[in-house]
Amino acid sequence: MAERYPITDYAAECERFGLARGERVPNERQDEILDLIAKDAADIFGSPEDAREALETLLIYGVPMRQVMATSGIARILSRLDELRFGWRG
């Protein structure tokens, strides 16, 4: 697996998932996007399945992950995963 680095360009990172930064994810696409994020986060949680399970209960500043996807896109979710992967960088 390629070496990972902290995200520095969230617009480009969102594009990897087929979304623009800040693009809201409609309910009908949330499962598809969540599967892609879970696959990408398998290095944190051990497997895509475990990542998917963890993501379903993930809170971003107290807001459920699916609500974040629906209202502000995935950049905050990717940022939270980066914090888990590399530690908080304040």
Number of C-alpha atoms within 10 A of each C-alpha: 4 4 4 10 9 13 14 9 10 17 14 14 17 18 11 12 15 11 18 17 18 17 16 18 20 13 12 8 12 15 14 12 17 20 16 15 21 23 17 16 23 15 14 16 18 10 15 19 15 15 21 21 13 13 21 13 11 17 16 15 10 7 10 14 20 23 15 19 23 17 13 15 22 28 21 18 20 18 17 17 20 19 15 13 16 12 11 10 7 4
